[in-house]
């Protein structure tokens, strides 16, 4: 089993990262505020104006520690990594399957089915845990949405081509996000959810979702690269310059489990409030710099939760699941598995 290495998130403006022996050193205004052995790191994510020494970049590339640079609000800017790992034959097989509609459809069906099923699991858990305290309209809305998601999960397995499967994925998103506001138990207009918005997010809930989706995307891309797959070439998401299509494919299974659940916990337990956001003229809503740390801490804690993997039937942390799924996808592409077994959360 792959060791669950840590990800270092650097959010302090003006921080400088350097190498001291086998350690990563973080300084702010020339004062050391932390150091960590490089062998314990799986990745470094830098937000905003964060600098890094060339020797550390080179050491990270050689050690397989991926370095990502994002804006202060979580938008991807750049990535520093070493030579592409993995068997070239695996990547050639990936490209052939991506160009073969029938072979790609097998994978797309599995991904969309898992996404709809995991979205349904989030709604069903809310009904189980809090249904008795909900107003009748909220309870009925969630129940209707979970039934629609169950129907999508069944219908997508009969999809005749990838475009039809994409249509089912859209139906699942409409059902899920159409009922998402009922999952928010906090009586505060600042956290009302009126629909998915991005680039820019137009409310606090969407700001949290977009930020955490960027984090899940980073983890999924790293997982794919670790097994030798090309994160740019996907099956569900069409090729587009600069877009990591396969990373987006993989993260569809994890959005409800790794990101959405963290957002709901932060809001419903009042661990985050309106003061943690910046409301910009024109409608955009963004996380404040100092509030990102609390969100990242909650995300890291969520990744430590243990579950029983449905295919391996072993206890693993949620943070390891993207790496397991990347390995299972690689095994399917090599022909070791007849199909791709997606991650189904219970």
C-alpha positions in Angstrom: 0.0 0.0 0.0 1.3 3.4 -0.9 2.4 5.5 2.1 0.1 8.4 2.8 2.5 11.3 2.3 1.6 14.8 3.5 0.8 17.9 1.4 2.3 21.2 2.6 0.0 24.2 2.0 1.8 27.5 2.2 -0.7 30.4 2.5 1.4 33.2 4.1 2.1 36.0 1.7 5.8 36.6 1.2 6.9 33.2 2.5 10.1 31.8 1.2 10.9 28.1 0.9 14.4 26.7 0.7 16.4 23.5 1.2 18.6 22.8 4.2 20.1 19.3 3.9 17.1 16.9 3.6 14.7 19.5 5.0 12.2 21.9 3.6 12.5 25.2 5.4 9.8 27.9 5.5 10.8 31.5 6.3 8.8 34.7 6.6 10.7 38.0 6.8 13.9 36.0 7.1 12.6 34.3 10.2 12.2 30.5 10.2 8.7 29.4 11.0 8.9 25.8 10.2 10.9 22.9 8.7 9.9 19.4 7.6 11.8 16.4 6.2 11.4 16.2 2.5 10.8 12.5 2.5 7.6 13.1 4.4 6.1 15.3 1.7 4.1 14.2 -1.3 3.4 17.7 -2.6 3.7 21.4 -1.9 0.9 23.9 -2.7 1.8 27.6 -2.7 -1.0 30.2 -2.5 -0.3 33.8 -3.7 3.0 35.5 -3.4 5.2 32.6 -2.2 8.8 32.1 -3.3 11.0 29.0 -3.6 14.7 28.6 -4.1 16.0 26.8 -7.3 17.8 24.2 -5.2 14.6 23.2 -3.5 12.7 23.1 -6.8 15.3 20.7 -8.2 15.4 18.5 -5.1 11.6 18.3 -5.1 11.6 17.3 -8.8 14.2 14.6 -8.2 12.3 13.3 -5.1 8.9 13.2 -6.8 7.5 16.0 -4.7 5.1 18.0 -6.9 5.1 21.8 -6.4 2.0 23.7 -7.4 1.5 27.5 -7.5 -2.0 28.9 -7.2 -3.5 32.3 -6.8 -4.5 33.4 -3.3 -8.0 32.2 -4.2 -7.0 28.8 -5.4 -6.8 29.2 -9.2 -4.1 27.0 -10.7 -1.1 28.9 -12.1 1.8 26.5 -12.6 3.3 23.2 -11.6 6.9 22.1 -11.2 7.6 18.4 -11.5 10.3 16.0 -12.5 10.5 13.6 -15.5 7.2 11.8 -16.3 7.1 8.5 -14.5 5.5 5.3 -15.6 5.5 2.9 -18.5 5.2 4.6 -21.9 3.1 1.6 -23.1 0.5 2.5 -20.4 0.2 6.0 -21.7 0.0 4.8 -25.3 -2.9 2.5 -24.3 -4.5 5.5 -22.5 -4.4 7.5 -25.7 -5.9 4.7 -27.8 -8.7 4.2 -25.4 -9.4 7.9 -25.3 -9.7 7.8 -29.1 -12.0 4.7 -29.0 -15.6 5.7 -28.2 -16.6 2.2 -27.2 -13.6 1.5 -24.9 -13.9 5.0 -23.4 -17.6 4.5 -22.7 -16.9 1.7 -20.3 -14.9 4.0 -18.1 -17.2 7.0 -18.5 -20.2 4.9 -17.4 -18.3 3.8 -14.2 -17.3 7.4 -13.4 -20.7 9.0 -13.8 -22.4 6.1 -12.0 -20.1 6.5 -9.0 -20.6 10.3 -9.0 -24.4 10.1 -9.0 -24.3 7.3 -6.3 -21.9 9.3 -4.1 -24.1 12.4 -4.4 -27.1 10.3 -3.5 -25.2 9.0 -0.5 -24.6 12.5 0.8 -28.3 13.3 0.5 -29.4 10.0 2.1 -27.0 10.5 5.0 -28.5 14.0 5.6 -32.0 12.5 5.6 -31.0 9.8 8.0 -29.2 12.1 10.5 -31.3 15.2 10.3 -34.5 14.4 8.4 -36.6 14.5 11.5 -35.6 18.1 12.3 -36.1 19.4 8.7 -39.1 21.3 7.4 -41.4 19.1 5.3 -40.4 20.9 2.0 -36.7 20.4 2.7 -37.2 16.7 3.5 -39.3 16.2 0.4 -36.8 18.0 -1.8 -33.9 15.8 -0.6 -36.0 12.7 -1.0 -37.0 13.6 -4.5 -33.4 14.4 -5.4 -32.0 11.2 -4.1 -34.5 9.2 -6.0 -33.6 11.1 -9.2 -29.9 10.4 -8.6 -30.6 6.7 -8.1 -32.4 6.7 -11.4 -29.4 8.4 -13.1 -27.0 5.9 -11.7 -29.1 3.1 -13.2 -29.7 4.8 -16.6 -26.1 5.7 -17.3 -25.1 2.1 -17.3 -27.4 1.7 -20.4 -26.0 4.8 -22.2 -25.2 4.0 -25.8 -22.4 6.6 -26.2 -20.3 9.0 -24.3 -22.5 12.1 -25.1 -25.5 10.4 -23.6 -23.5 9.5 -20.5 -22.5 13.2 -20.3 -26.1 14.2 -20.5 -26.9 11.9 -17.5 -24.0 13.5 -15.6 -25.7 16.8 -16.2 -29.0 15.5 -14.9 -27.3 14.3 -11.8 -25.7 17.7 -11.2 -29.1 19.4 -11.6 -30.8 17.1 -9.1 -28.0 17.3 -6.6 -27.3 21.0 -6.6 -31.0 21.8 -7.0 -31.4 20.3 -3.5 -28.0 21.3 -2.0 -29.5 24.3 0.0 -31.6 21.9 2.0 -28.3 20.4 3.4 -27.4 23.7 5.0 -28.9 23.8 8.4 -27.6 27.3 9.3 -30.1 30.1 9.3 -28.0 32.8 7.7 -28.6 34.3 4.3 -24.9 34.6 3.7 -24.8 30.8 3.3 -27.9 30.3 1.2 -27.1 28.2 -1.9 -29.0 29.3 -5.0 -27.2 27.3 -7.6 -23.7 26.5 -8.7 -21.6 29.5 -9.8 -17.8 29.7 -10.5 -15.3 31.9 -12.2 -16.1 33.8 -10.1 -18.2 32.2 -7.3 -21.1 34.4 -6.4 -21.8 33.3 -2.8 -19.9 32.0 0.2 -20.9 28.4 -0.3 -19.7 28.4 -3.9 -16.5 30.1 -2.9 -15.8 27.1 -0.5 -16.8 24.5 -3.1 -14.5 26.0 -5.8 -11.6 26.3 -3.4 -11.9 22.7 -2.2 -12.5 21.4 -5.7 -9.1 22.9 -6.7 -7.5 21.0 -3.8 -9.2 17.7 -4.8 -8.0 18.3 -8.4 -4.4 18.7 -7.2 -4.6 15.4 -5.3 -6.1 13.6 -8.3 -3.5 14.9 -10.7 -0.7 13.8 -8.4 -2.2 10.4 -8.0 -2.5 9.9 -11.8 1.1 11.0 -12.4 2.3 8.7 -9.7 1.1 5.6 -11.6 2.3 6.9 -15.0 -1.0 8.1 -16.5 -1.2 11.4 -18.5 -3.6 13.7 -16.4 -4.4 15.8 -19.5 -6.1 13.1 -21.6 -9.5 12.1 -20.2 -12.5 10.1 -21.2 -15.5 12.0 -19.7 -14.0 15.5 -20.2 -13.2 16.5 -23.7 -9.6 17.5 -24.6 -9.0 21.2 -24.1 -5.6 23.0 -24.1 -4.4 23.5 -20.5 -7.2 21.4 -19.0 -6.2 18.2 -17.0 -9.1 16.1 -18.4 -8.2 12.8 -16.7 -7.7 14.6 -13.3 -11.2 16.1 -13.7 -12.6 12.6 -14.6 -11.1 11.0 -11.5 -12.1 13.7 -9.1 -15.8 13.4 -10.1 -16.1 10.4 -7.8 -14.6 12.4 -4.9 -16.3 15.8 -5.1 -19.2 14.8 -2.9 -17.1 12.9 -0.4 -13.9 14.9 0.0 -15.1 18.5 -0.8 -18.9 18.8 -0.4 -19.0 17.1 3.0 -16.2 19.4 4.3 -18.1 22.5 3.1 -21.3 21.3 4.8 -19.4 20.6 8.1 -17.7 24.0 8.1 -21.0 25.8 7.6 -23.3 23.7 9.7 -20.9 23.6 12.7 -20.3 27.4 12.4 -16.6 26.8 12.0 -16.7 29.5 9.3 -18.7 32.7 9.1 -19.5 35.7 6.8 -16.4 37.5 8.1 -14.3 34.8 6.5 -15.2 36.0 3.0 -14.5 39.1 0.9 -17.5 40.4 -1.0 -16.3 42.2 -4.2 -18.3 44.8 -6.1 -19.7 43.0 -9.1 -20.9 40.0 -7.1 -17.8 37.8 -6.7 -17.3 36.2 -3.2 -13.8 35.0 -2.2 -12.2 33.3 0.8 -10.1 35.7 2.9 -6.4 34.9 3.2 -6.4 34.0 6.9 -9.5 31.8 6.5 -8.0 29.5 4.0 -5.9 27.9 6.7 -9.0 26.7 8.6 -10.5 25.3 5.4 -7.3 23.5 4.5 -7.0 22.1 8.0 -10.5 20.7 7.8 -9.7 19.2 4.4 -6.6 17.5 5.7 -8.5 16.1 8.7 -11.2 14.8 6.3 -8.5 13.0 4.3 -7.4 11.1 7.5 -10.9 9.5 8.0 -10.8 5.8 7.5 -13.2 3.9 5.2 -13.4 0.3 3.9 -12.6 0.4 0.2 -15.5 -1.2 -1.7 -13.3 -3.1 -4.2 -10.2 -3.9 -2.1 -12.3 -4.6 1.1 -9.5 -3.0 3.1 -9.5 -0.1 5.6 -7.7 2.9 4.1 -7.7 6.7 4.7 -9.8 8.8 2.3 -6.6 10.7 1.3 -5.3 7.4 -0.2 -8.4 6.6 -2.2 -7.4 8.8 -5.3 -4.1 6.9 -5.5 -5.9 3.6 -5.2 -8.4 4.6 -8.0 -5.6 5.8 -10.2 -3.9 2.4 -9.8 -7.1 0.5 -10.5 -7.6 2.6 -13.7 -4.1 1.9 -14.8 -4.7 -1.9 -14.2 -7.9 -1.7 -16.3 -6.1 0.1 -19.2 -3.3 -2.6 -19.1 -6.0 -5.3 -19.3 -5.5 -6.7 -15.8 -9.1 -5.8 -14.9 -12.1 -6.3 -17.2 -13.6 -3.0 -16.1 -12.7 0.1 -14.0 -14.1 -0.3 -10.5 -15.1 3.2 -9.4 -15.1 4.4 -5.8 -18.6 4.1 -4.2 -18.9 5.7 -0.8 -21.3 4.3 1.8 
